[in-house]
Amino acid sequence: MTATATRPVDAGATAPGPVEPAHRPGGARRGPGRIPAGIVLAAGVLGIVLLWALLPGLFAPHDAYATVAGGLQPPSVEHLFGTDANGRDLFSRVVLGARESLAGALVAVTVGLAVGTFLGVVAGSLGGFVEDGVMRVVDVLLAIPGLLLALTVVILLGPGTVNAALAVGIGAVAGFARLVRSEVVQVRGTEYVEAAYGSGGRFGAVLWRHVLRNSLRPVVALAALQFGTAILALSTLGFLGYGVTPPDPEWGMIIAQGRDLLGAAWWVTTLPGLVIVAVVLSANRLSRTLGSER
């Protein structure tokens, strides 16, 4: 029987830990502070469209109202989106139409944000029968489809970009009010708000300095989401004839003018439609990013 020699263990040595694999499954690790490519692409799309709205003369190669070529010319180097039935450069009209679409979406989001935030703060801070009354009105608005509500309002107000934006904004009030009310109720019960009241803080000051300011991050995310939704809704109203008055360009109206030409000139509706899709998806991507950074 042979004795097995044992190697003494050094008291100062540490046991070897698990070796971290050189490559993690699922792809490479993201470095600290690295911005995802999707965010960069979304911001780039929105930035370009914003420049279209602010400085259309730098991007529109032709007069958006003038006949510059034959009708229904396909996309080419000279006419990136082709021409419409009247021989107008379609890309120039899309660029100029960004001003109407973005301005209308901004008005709609501002109306929904301002009115909805006010109703949500009132309901969440006062409580009681005031909260019950406000939230029942909000529930009624939420029960009506947004497009149907916007159509009803714009029919009452009449066609036009401002009226269409107001109609879409009224449809967005309920979503903002419900979110703000839930955030205010949650923040109102925190310890630092109770300490602010206990130290002699007045209701209005505590509401402004502590409750409202700590409830706005999800509201900003919803505003970004509603911006894309407002563009889609305004384009729908423009497609139905409740937007701008021709010959002024607007994305929904441009698509409506080519709906009977799909077989002969697909680009009149497809390319402006892709612009709308890109803008809405970019706004939704930024909204999801803002909502996840809580």
C-alpha positions as CSV (number, residue, x, y, z in Angstrom):
1,M,0.0,0.0,0.0
2,T,1.6,3.2,-1.2
3,A,1.1,6.6,0.6
4,T,-0.2,9.4,-1.5
5,A,1.8,12.6,-1.1
6,T,-0.3,15.7,-0.5
7,R,0.8,19.1,-1.4
8,P,0.5,21.6,1.5
9,V,-1.9,24.5,0.9
10,D,-0.4,28.0,1.3
11,A,-2.4,29.9,3.9
12,G,-2.1,33.1,2.0
13,A,-3.3,31.7,-1.2
14,T,-6.9,32.2,-2.3
15,A,-9.0,29.6,-4.0
16,P,-9.4,30.1,-7.7
17,G,-12.7,31.7,-8.6
18,P,-14.8,30.9,-11.6
19,V,-13.3,32.0,-14.9
20,E,-15.4,34.5,-16.8
21,P,-15.9,33.3,-20.3
22,A,-14.3,35.4,-23.0
23,H,-17.5,35.7,-24.9
24,R,-21.0,35.9,-23.5
25,P,-23.8,34.2,-25.3
26,G,-26.2,36.6,-27.0
27,G,-23.7,39.0,-28.5
28,A,-21.1,41.5,-27.5
29,R,-21.4,43.5,-24.3
30,R,-22.4,47.1,-24.5
31,G,-19.9,49.5,-23.3
32,P,-20.7,52.1,-20.7
33,G,-22.5,55.1,-22.2
34,R,-22.9,53.6,-25.6
35,I,-26.0,54.8,-27.4
36,P,-28.0,52.1,-29.3
37,A,-28.0,52.3,-33.0
38,G,-31.8,52.4,-33.0
39,I,-31.8,55.6,-30.9
40,V,-29.3,57.3,-33.3
41,L,-31.4,56.3,-36.3
42,A,-34.6,57.5,-34.8
43,A,-33.1,60.8,-33.7
44,G,-31.6,61.2,-37.2
45,V,-35.0,60.7,-38.9
46,L,-36.8,63.1,-36.6
47,G,-33.9,65.6,-37.0
48,I,-34.1,65.5,-40.8
49,V,-37.8,65.9,-40.9
50,L,-37.5,68.8,-38.4
51,L,-35.1,70.5,-40.7
52,W,-37.5,70.0,-43.6
53,A,-40.1,71.9,-41.6
54,L,-37.8,74.7,-40.5
55,L,-35.8,75.1,-43.7
56,P,-37.7,73.6,-46.6
57,G,-35.9,75.8,-49.1
58,L,-32.6,74.0,-48.4
59,F,-34.0,70.5,-49.2
60,A,-36.8,71.0,-51.7
61,P,-35.1,71.0,-55.2
62,H,-38.2,72.5,-57.0
63,D,-41.1,74.7,-56.4
64,A,-43.7,72.6,-54.7
65,Y,-46.6,74.4,-56.4
66,A,-45.3,74.6,-60.0
67,T,-45.4,72.1,-62.8
68,V,-41.8,71.1,-63.4
69,A,-42.2,68.0,-65.5
70,G,-44.7,65.7,-67.1
71,G,-47.4,64.1,-64.9
72,L,-46.7,60.9,-63.1
73,Q,-43.0,60.7,-63.9
74,P,-41.4,57.8,-61.9
75,P,-38.7,58.4,-59.3
76,S,-35.4,59.5,-60.8
77,V,-32.2,61.4,-60.0
78,E,-33.9,64.7,-60.9
79,H,-37.2,63.9,-59.1
80,L,-36.5,61.6,-56.1
81,F,-40.1,60.8,-55.4
82,G,-41.3,61.2,-59.0
83,T,-44.1,63.7,-59.9
84,D,-47.8,63.7,-59.2
85,A,-50.6,63.9,-61.7
86,N,-50.1,67.6,-62.1
87,G,-46.4,67.3,-62.9
88,R,-45.3,68.8,-59.5
89,D,-42.2,67.4,-57.8
90,L,-43.4,65.0,-55.2
91,F,-40.3,65.2,-52.9
92,S,-40.6,69.0,-52.7
93,R,-44.2,68.7,-51.7
94,V,-43.4,66.1,-49.0
95,V,-40.6,68.4,-47.7
96,L,-43.0,71.4,-47.6
97,G,-45.7,69.3,-46.1
98,A,-43.6,68.5,-43.1
99,R,-44.2,72.0,-41.8
100,E,-48.0,71.4,-41.7
101,S,-47.7,67.9,-40.2
102,L,-45.2,68.7,-37.5
103,A,-46.8,72.0,-36.5
104,G,-50.2,70.3,-36.3
105,A,-48.7,67.4,-34.2
106,L,-47.0,69.9,-31.9
107,V,-50.3,71.8,-31.3
108,A,-52.1,68.5,-30.7
109,V,-49.6,67.3,-28.2
110,T,-49.5,70.6,-26.4
111,V,-53.3,70.7,-26.0
112,G,-53.4,67.2,-24.8
113,L,-50.5,67.6,-22.4
114,A,-51.7,70.9,-20.9
115,V,-55.3,70.0,-20.4
116,G,-54.6,66.4,-19.4
117,T,-51.9,67.4,-16.9
118,F,-54.2,70.0,-15.3
119,L,-57.0,67.5,-14.9
120,G,-54.7,64.8,-13.7
121,V,-53.1,67.0,-11.1
122,V,-56.5,68.3,-9.9
123,A,-57.8,64.8,-9.5
124,G,-54.8,63.3,-7.9
125,S,-54.1,66.1,-5.5
126,L,-57.6,66.9,-4.3
127,G,-59.1,63.4,-4.2
128,G,-62.6,62.7,-3.0
129,F,-65.6,63.6,-5.2
130,V,-63.4,65.9,-7.3
131,E,-61.2,63.0,-8.3
132,D,-64.3,60.8,-8.9
133,G,-65.9,63.4,-11.1
134,V,-62.8,64.1,-13.2
135,M,-61.9,60.5,-13.7
136,R,-65.5,59.6,-14.8
137,V,-65.2,62.2,-17.6
138,V,-61.8,60.7,-18.5
139,D,-63.3,57.2,-18.6
140,V,-65.9,58.4,-21.0
141,L,-63.3,60.0,-23.3
142,L,-61.2,56.8,-23.1
143,A,-64.3,54.7,-24.1
144,I,-64.5,56.6,-27.4
145,P,-62.0,55.6,-30.2
146,G,-59.5,58.4,-30.7
147,L,-60.1,58.8,-34.4
148,L,-63.9,58.8,-34.0
149,L,-63.6,61.5,-31.3
150,A,-61.2,63.6,-33.5
151,L,-63.6,63.2,-36.5
152,T,-66.5,64.4,-34.4
153,V,-64.6,67.4,-33.1
154,V,-63.2,68.4,-36.5
155,I,-66.6,68.1,-38.1
156,L,-68.0,70.5,-35.5
157,L,-65.1,73.0,-35.9
158,G,-64.7,72.7,-39.6
159,P,-61.7,71.6,-41.8
160,G,-58.3,73.1,-41.4
161,T,-54.9,72.4,-39.9
162,V,-55.6,74.2,-36.6
163,N,-59.0,72.6,-36.1
164,A,-57.7,69.2,-37.0
165,A,-54.8,69.6,-34.5
166,L,-57.3,70.8,-31.8
167,A,-59.4,67.7,-32.5
168,V,-56.5,65.3,-32.1
169,G,-55.3,67.1,-29.0
170,I,-58.8,66.7,-27.4
171,G,-58.6,63.0,-28.1
172,A,-55.2,62.8,-26.3
173,V,-56.4,64.6,-23.1
174,A,-57.7,61.4,-21.5
175,G,-54.4,59.5,-21.8
176,F,-52.4,62.3,-20.2
177,A,-55.0,62.9,-17.4
178,R,-55.0,59.2,-16.4
179,L,-51.2,58.9,-16.4
180,V,-50.7,62.2,-14.5
181,R,-53.3,61.3,-11.9
182,S,-51.7,57.9,-11.2
183,E,-48.3,59.5,-10.8
184,V,-49.5,62.3,-8.5
185,V,-51.3,59.8,-6.3
186,Q,-48.1,57.7,-6.1
187,V,-45.8,60.6,-5.3
188,R,-48.3,62.3,-2.9
189,G,-47.9,59.4,-0.5
190,T,-44.1,59.4,-0.3
191,E,-42.2,60.4,2.8
192,Y,-40.5,63.5,1.4
193,V,-43.9,65.0,0.5
194,E,-45.3,64.3,3.9
195,A,-42.2,65.8,5.4
196,A,-42.7,68.9,3.3
197,Y,-46.2,69.3,4.6
198,G,-45.0,68.6,8.2
199,S,-42.4,71.4,7.9
200,G,-45.1,73.9,7.1
201,G,-45.1,73.8,3.3
202,R,-48.2,75.2,1.6
203,F,-50.3,73.0,-0.6
204,G,-49.5,74.9,-3.8
205,A,-45.7,75.0,-3.1
206,V,-45.5,71.3,-2.2
207,L,-47.5,70.4,-5.3
208,W,-45.3,72.4,-7.6
209,R,-41.8,71.7,-6.0
210,H,-42.2,68.0,-5.1
211,V,-45.3,66.3,-6.5
212,L,-45.5,67.7,-10.0
213,R,-41.7,67.7,-10.7
214,N,-41.4,64.1,-9.7
215,S,-44.3,63.0,-11.8
216,L,-43.2,64.3,-15.2
217,R,-40.8,61.7,-16.6
218,P,-43.4,59.2,-17.7
219,V,-45.5,62.1,-19.0
220,V,-42.6,63.2,-21.2
221,A,-42.4,59.6,-22.6
222,L,-46.1,59.7,-23.3
223,A,-45.8,63.1,-25.1
224,A,-43.2,61.6,-27.4
225,L,-45.5,58.7,-28.1
226,Q,-48.4,61.0,-28.7
227,F,-46.4,63.0,-31.1
228,G,-46.1,60.1,-33.5
229,T,-49.7,59.2,-32.9
230,A,-50.8,62.8,-33.6
231,I,-48.9,62.8,-37.0
232,L,-50.7,59.6,-37.9
233,A,-54.1,60.9,-36.9
234,L,-53.5,64.3,-38.7
235,S,-52.5,62.4,-41.8
236,T,-55.7,60.3,-41.5
237,L,-57.8,63.5,-41.2
238,G,-55.9,65.0,-44.2
239,F,-56.5,61.9,-46.2
240,L,-60.3,62.2,-45.4
241,G,-60.3,65.8,-46.5
242,Y,-60.3,67.6,-43.1
243,G,-56.8,69.0,-43.2
244,V,-55.2,71.8,-45.2
245,T,-56.9,73.3,-48.3
246,P,-55.3,72.4,-51.7
247,P,-52.9,73.2,-53.2
248,D,-51.0,73.5,-49.9
249,P,-49.2,70.2,-49.4
250,E,-49.8,68.0,-46.4
251,W,-48.8,64.3,-46.0
252,G,-52.2,62.8,-45.7
253,M,-53.6,64.9,-48.5
254,I,-50.7,64.0,-50.8
255,I,-51.5,60.3,-50.2
256,A,-55.2,61.0,-50.8
257,Q,-54.5,62.6,-54.2
258,G,-52.7,59.4,-55.4
259,R,-55.1,56.8,-54.0
260,D,-56.7,56.3,-57.4
261,L,-53.3,55.9,-59.1
262,L,-51.9,52.9,-57.3
263,G,-51.8,50.8,-60.4
264,A,-50.3,53.3,-62.6
265,A,-48.1,55.4,-60.2
266,W,-47.4,53.5,-57.0
267,W,-44.8,56.1,-55.9
268,V,-47.4,58.9,-55.3
269,T,-48.8,57.1,-52.3
270,T,-46.1,54.7,-51.3
271,L,-43.1,57.1,-50.8
272,P,-45.0,59.7,-48.8
273,G,-46.5,56.9,-46.8
274,L,-43.1,55.5,-46.0
275,V,-42.0,58.9,-44.7
276,I,-45.0,58.9,-42.3
277,V,-44.2,55.4,-41.2
278,A,-40.5,56.3,-40.5
279,V,-41.5,59.4,-38.5
280,V,-44.1,57.6,-36.4
281,L,-41.7,54.6,-35.7
282,S,-38.9,57.0,-34.7
283,A,-41.1,58.8,-32.3
284,N,-42.3,55.5,-30.8
285,R,-38.7,54.4,-30.4
286,L,-37.7,57.5,-28.5
287,S,-40.8,57.3,-26.4
288,R,-39.9,53.7,-25.4
289,T,-36.4,54.8,-24.5
290,L,-37.6,57.7,-22.3
291,G,-40.1,55.4,-20.6
292,S,-37.5,52.8,-19.8
293,E,-35.1,55.3,-18.1
294,R,-37.1,55.6,-14.9
